[in-house]
Amino acid sequence: MKQILCFGDSNTYGLIPGTTDRYDWEDRWTGIVGNRLLEKGYRIAEEGLCGRTTIFDDPLKAGRRGTELLPLILETHRPVEAVVLMLGTNDCKTFYDASAQVIGLGVRKLLGQIRNGVPAAKILLVSPIHLGDDIWDGYDLEFNAESVETSKQLGKVYEAIAKEENISYLAASDYAPPSMADREHLDKEGHKALAQAIWSGLQQIVQL
C-alpha cells in the first residue's frame, strides 16, 4: 500500500480548540482524507505535533524543531508517494521574532530534506490558517498582534516558494478560519473544508 506523509503541527495532529484533547480519526482532516485514500490503495502517515516549528527550538518544549525530526520521519515511513507539508503557525510566536520571509527559509530547508530523503515523492505545500485577531487576549499569550500579521503574510511567501520549487500549493486560510474557541485551531467544519481542499490537491499530484 502506498503512503502519503502529512507533516505538520497541532492542526495536523487534530487538537480540539480550547482543549488538550484530539479529534477522533473520522473528524480530523488527516482521517477524512485517509478514509478516502484507503479505497484507492493509499494510507496516511500522520505526523502532526503540537508546537512544531520549521527551524526553531521551542524554549518550553523539546523536540519541536521540524528540521530536526523530518529526515528521521521520512526514513521511518519510506517509501513515501507524497508529502503534505503544513507548518509555520508556531514560527509566528513572539519567542522567535521571525518575519514571514524568514519562516519561508525554514520551509525551504524542509523541502530540501524531503527532496534528499524521498527524491521521487510529490509535494503539496500548504500555508496554514491565519491566527485570530485577538489571540493574545486570554487565548494564547505566546502570540501577539505582530504574530497575527505575520501569519497572514505566509500565504504569499509559500506560494512564491512553491512556484520556484515547481511543487503544488494551497492556502488553508482560503478554506477555513481559526475556531472562535481559541483563535488558533480548526474546528470540525474547518477540518472538513480543509480535507476537501487537500483531497483535491492530492488528486492533481498522485494517481488516485
C-alpha positions, -999 to 999 in steps of 0.1 A, spaced: 0 0 0 13 34 -9 19 61 17 12 98 19 30 116 48 13 145 65 39 166 84 26 195 105 17 209 138 -14 208 161 -38 214 131 -24 182 115 -25 165 149 -61 175 152 -62 194 185 -97 203 197 -98 241 201 -95 253 236 -86 219 250 -57 194 252 -78 167 236 -77 154 200 -104 150 174 -113 114 165 -98 100 133 -130 105 114 -132 142 124 -97 154 117 -87 163 82 -60 136 80 -85 110 89 -112 123 65 -86 123 36 -72 90 49 -105 72 47 -109 82 11 -74 72 2 -78 37 16 -103 30 -12 -75 40 -37 -48 18 -22 -31 46 -1 -27 52 36 -20 84 55 11 85 78 1 111 104 30 132 118 14 162 135 29 175 167 16 204 188 40 233 188 61 221 159 81 248 140 101 247 108 136 255 122 132 269 157 138 253 191 109 259 214 123 271 248 94 255 267 90 222 248 116 197 235 116 182 200 96 208 182 121 218 155 108 203 123 141 201 106 155 180 134 130 152 130 118 153 94 147 133 80 141 105 106 104 105 99 109 103 62 132 73 67 107 57 91 79 59 65 98 51 33 87 46 6 66 77 5 45 86 -25 37 122 -15 42 146 14 17 172 26 37 199 44 18 224 66 39 243 91 45 279 101 19 289 127 42 283 156 71 301 140 49 332 144 53 331 182 69 360 200 98 338 211 112 337 176 106 372 163 106 358 128 93 375 96 72 356 71 103 356 48 125 340 75 98 314 81 98 308 44 135 300 47 126 273 72 101 259 47 127 258 20 150 238 43 123 213 50 116 210 13 153 202 7 151 175 33 122 159 15 140 161 -18 170 144 -3 151 118 17 125 107 -8 135 122 -41 106 108 -61 79 120 -37 54 145 -48 49 175 -25 18 195 -16 29 227 3 1 242 25 3 276 41 -15 274 75 -48 291 85 -45 326 99 -43 334 136 -73 351 151 -70 389 156 -73 388 194 -55 355 201 -32 372 227 -62 384 247 -68 355 270 -62 327 245 -25 321 237 0 345 252 28 332 230 14 352 202 8 390 197 -6 413 171 26 411 151 22 373 151 -12 376 136 0 399 108 29 375 101 5 346 98 -14 365 72 17 371 51 27 334 49 4 326 20 22 348 -5 56 337 7 47 300 4 31 304 -29 62 320 -43 83 292 -29 60 266 -45 63 282 -79 101 283 -76 103 247 -64 77 236 -90 55 219 -64 18 221 -57 4 246 -32 -27 256 -15 -36 281 13 -55 266 42 -68 301 50 -87 301 18 -109 273 31 -111 276 69 -108 303 96 -95 296 131 -120 285 157 -137 312 178 -129 289 208 -92 297 208 -84 318 176 -58 292 166 -71 258 157 -95 243 132 -130 233 144 -148 203 129 -162 223 100 -127 236 93 -113 201 92 -139 191 68 -133 220 45 -95 216 46 -98 179 40 -118 185 8 -92 210 -4 -63 187 3 -81 158 -13 -85 179 -44 -48 189 -43 -36 153 -39 -57 142 -69 -36 165 -90 -3 151 -80 -8 114 -74 -27 88 -93 -59 83 -73 
